[in-house]
Amino acid sequence: MPGRPLIGVSTYLEAGARWGVWELDAALLPAGYPRLVQRAGGLAAMLPPDAPEHAAATVARLDGLVIAGGPDVEPVRYGAEREPRTGPPARERDAWELALIEAALAARLPLLGICRGMQLLNVALGGTLVQHLEGHAEVVGVFGRHPVKPVPGTLYAGIAPEETSVPTYHHQSVDRLGGGLVPSAHATDGTVEAVELPSTEGWVLGVQWHPEMGEDVRVMAALVEASAR
């Protein structure tokens, strides 16, 4: 349908994925991501890992970009030693998604980071991460919920001005904020749950939770609206 902005969503790259009679390497994206883009009025395009030098050309074809959730960012990316509870690296994703973020920022393309995507946005701008955080992924493989409170006057507060219960599953979080980023929501324990750049830098937002696992489309709808402009 003409008029619907094209939203690129980064994907997993998994060895030995299984479906039907097949067991093959696959570029994967949980269906909640494209469904949320579609419910918010956009067209979804999967962006599997590619050579980082192709990021700018990829971004040039998009109206908006989502960096999806996934594995832990390799600590070397933010100058840290790997701690025991940090997961195995996903180097192809790290390289590709960091290049996408840098290209999107340079092009002022509307950008939404979800969970890992928010952490990568922070790392791309020189920030660091807490490698293990208790209480935000209580049961392995099961999304929980907790409230997040917006910071008044921020982009996120304009999208969701009230305290909101959100779907969550993560064991890492933002530590030192990357250059220019400001926190725009917190959990009750003080964990930074959303970050953004000032509006003068374009539309750039990261959320630590998983909107694709809930019914609230406001964050994605705001991205789609910005992308349509």
C-alpha positions as CSV (number, residue, x, y, z in Angstrom):
1,M,0.0,0.0,0.0
2,P,1.5,3.4,-1.0
3,G,2.1,5.9,1.8
4,R,3.1,3.4,4.5
5,P,6.7,4.1,5.6
6,L,9.2,1.3,5.2
7,I,10.7,0.3,8.6
8,G,13.8,-1.9,8.6
9,V,14.2,-4.3,11.6
10,S,17.5,-6.0,12.3
11,T,17.4,-9.8,12.8
12,Y,19.1,-12.7,14.5
13,L,21.4,-14.9,12.5
14,E,21.2,-18.4,14.0
15,A,23.0,-21.7,13.1
16,G,20.9,-24.9,12.8
17,A,17.4,-23.3,13.2
18,R,14.6,-25.9,12.8
19,W,11.3,-25.7,11.1
20,G,9.3,-28.4,9.3
21,V,11.7,-31.0,7.9
22,W,14.6,-28.4,7.8
23,E,17.5,-27.6,10.0
24,L,19.5,-24.8,8.4
25,D,21.2,-21.5,9.2
26,A,18.5,-18.8,9.3
27,A,17.9,-15.1,9.7
28,L,15.3,-14.9,12.4
29,L,13.0,-12.3,13.8
30,P,10.2,-13.0,16.3
31,A,6.9,-12.3,14.6
32,G,6.0,-9.7,17.3
33,Y,8.3,-7.2,15.6
34,P,6.8,-7.1,12.1
35,R,3.3,-7.4,13.5
36,L,3.9,-4.3,15.8
37,V,5.3,-2.3,12.8
38,Q,2.2,-3.3,10.8
39,R,-0.2,-2.5,13.6
40,A,1.4,0.9,13.9
41,G,0.9,1.6,10.2
42,G,4.3,0.7,8.7
43,L,5.7,-1.8,6.3
44,A,8.3,-4.1,7.9
45,A,11.5,-5.2,6.2
46,M,14.0,-7.7,7.8
47,L,17.6,-6.6,7.8
48,P,19.8,-9.7,8.5
49,P,23.5,-9.1,9.2
50,D,25.5,-7.8,6.3
51,A,28.9,-6.2,5.7
52,P,29.1,-3.0,7.8
53,E,30.1,-1.0,4.7
54,H,26.7,-1.6,3.3
55,A,24.9,0.0,6.2
56,A,24.7,3.5,4.7
57,A,23.2,2.3,1.4
58,T,20.7,0.2,3.4
59,V,19.6,3.1,5.6
60,A,19.2,5.3,2.5
61,R,16.4,3.0,1.3
62,L,14.5,3.1,4.6
63,D,12.1,5.5,6.2
64,G,12.8,4.3,9.7
65,L,15.0,1.8,11.6
66,V,14.4,-0.6,14.5
67,I,17.3,-2.4,16.2
68,A,15.8,-5.5,17.7
69,G,16.5,-7.3,20.9
70,G,18.8,-10.3,21.1
71,P,22.1,-11.5,22.7
72,D,24.5,-9.5,24.9
73,V,26.7,-6.9,23.3
74,E,30.3,-8.1,23.3
75,P,32.0,-6.2,26.2
76,V,35.1,-5.4,24.1
77,R,32.8,-3.0,22.2
78,Y,32.6,-0.8,25.3
79,G,36.1,-1.4,26.6
80,A,35.3,-4.0,29.3
81,E,36.4,-7.5,30.2
82,R,33.7,-10.2,29.8
83,E,32.1,-11.1,33.1
84,P,31.1,-14.7,33.8
85,R,27.3,-14.2,33.4
86,T,27.6,-12.3,30.0
87,G,26.4,-14.4,27.1
88,P,28.4,-15.6,24.1
89,P,29.2,-12.9,21.5
90,A,27.2,-12.2,18.4
91,R,30.0,-10.5,16.5
92,E,28.3,-10.3,13.1
93,R,25.2,-8.7,14.7
94,D,27.3,-6.3,16.7
95,A,29.2,-5.1,13.7
96,W,26.2,-4.8,11.4
97,E,23.9,-3.1,13.9
98,L,26.5,-0.7,15.2
99,A,27.1,0.3,11.5
100,L,23.3,0.7,11.0
101,I,23.0,2.9,14.1
102,E,25.9,5.1,13.0
103,A,24.4,5.4,9.4
104,A,21.0,6.2,10.8
105,L,22.3,8.9,13.1
106,A,24.3,10.4,10.3
107,A,21.3,10.4,8.0
108,R,18.9,11.6,10.8
109,L,16.8,8.6,10.1
110,P,14.2,7.9,12.8
111,L,15.6,5.2,15.0
112,L,14.2,3.0,17.7
113,G,16.3,0.6,19.8
114,I,14.6,-2.2,21.6
115,C,16.3,-3.9,24.6
116,R,19.7,-4.9,23.0
117,G,19.0,-2.2,20.5
118,M,18.9,0.4,23.2
119,Q,22.1,-1.0,24.7
120,L,23.8,-0.9,21.3
121,L,22.7,2.7,20.8
122,N,24.3,3.6,24.1
123,V,27.5,1.8,23.1
124,A,27.6,3.4,19.7
125,L,27.7,6.8,21.4
126,G,30.5,5.8,23.8
127,G,28.5,4.5,26.7
128,T,29.0,1.4,28.8
129,L,26.8,-1.4,30.1
130,V,26.1,-3.2,33.4
131,Q,26.8,-6.8,32.5
132,H,24.4,-8.4,35.0
133,L,21.3,-7.0,36.6
134,E,19.1,-8.9,38.9
135,G,15.3,-8.8,38.8
136,H,14.5,-7.9,35.2
137,A,14.4,-11.5,33.8
138,E,13.0,-13.6,36.7
139,V,12.1,-16.8,34.8
140,V,14.3,-18.1,31.9
141,G,12.5,-17.8,28.6
142,V,9.5,-16.0,30.1
143,F,8.7,-12.3,29.7
144,G,7.8,-10.5,32.9
145,R,6.3,-7.1,33.5
146,H,7.2,-4.1,35.6
147,P,6.3,-0.4,35.6
148,V,8.4,2.3,34.0
149,K,8.0,6.0,34.8
150,P,8.7,8.6,32.1
151,V,11.0,11.6,32.7
152,P,8.8,14.8,32.2
153,G,9.6,16.8,29.2
154,T,11.2,14.0,27.2
155,L,10.2,12.5,23.8
156,Y,9.2,9.3,25.6
157,A,7.0,11.3,28.1
158,G,5.2,12.8,25.1
159,I,4.4,9.3,23.8
160,A,3.4,7.8,27.2
161,P,3.1,10.5,29.9
162,E,1.9,8.1,32.6
163,E,3.6,5.3,34.5
164,T,3.2,2.2,32.3
165,S,3.5,-1.6,32.9
166,V,5.8,-3.0,30.2
167,P,6.9,-6.5,29.0
168,T,10.5,-7.0,30.1
169,Y,13.3,-9.6,29.7
170,H,16.9,-8.5,30.1
171,H,19.8,-9.0,32.5
172,Q,22.0,-6.1,31.3
173,S,21.4,-2.4,31.3
174,V,22.8,1.1,30.6
175,D,25.7,2.1,32.9
176,R,27.5,5.2,31.7
177,L,25.3,7.1,29.2
178,G,26.7,7.6,25.7
179,G,27.4,11.1,24.4
180,G,24.3,13.2,24.1
181,L,21.9,10.6,25.4
182,V,19.5,11.5,28.2
183,P,17.4,9.1,30.3
184,S,13.7,9.3,29.5
185,A,12.2,6.5,31.7
186,H,13.2,4.6,34.8
187,A,12.1,1.4,36.6
188,T,11.2,1.6,40.2
189,D,14.7,0.3,41.1
190,G,16.3,3.2,39.3
191,T,17.4,1.3,36.2
192,V,17.4,3.4,33.1
193,E,14.6,2.0,30.9
194,A,14.6,4.5,28.0
195,V,17.1,6.8,26.5
196,E,16.9,9.4,23.7
197,L,18.8,12.1,21.9
198,P,17.5,15.7,22.0
199,S,15.0,16.5,19.2
200,T,17.6,18.7,17.5
201,E,19.4,15.4,16.6
202,G,16.3,13.9,15.0
203,W,14.0,11.2,16.3
204,V,16.1,8.7,18.3
205,L,14.7,6.6,21.2
206,G,15.8,3.4,22.9
207,V,13.6,1.4,25.3
208,Q,14.8,-1.4,27.5
209,W,11.6,-3.3,27.4
210,H,9.9,-5.3,24.6
211,P,6.9,-3.4,23.1
212,E,6.5,-6.2,20.5
213,M,5.4,-8.5,23.3
214,G,2.5,-6.2,24.5
215,E,-0.6,-4.5,23.2
216,D,0.7,-0.9,23.6
217,V,1.6,0.4,20.1
218,R,2.4,4.0,21.1
219,V,6.2,3.7,20.9
220,M,6.2,2.1,17.5
221,A,3.4,4.3,16.2
222,A,5.5,7.3,17.2
223,L,8.4,5.9,15.2
224,V,6.2,5.2,12.2
225,E,4.7,8.8,12.4
226,A,8.2,10.3,12.4
227,S,9.2,8.0,9.5
228,A,6.2,9.1,7.5
229,R,7.4,12.7,7.8
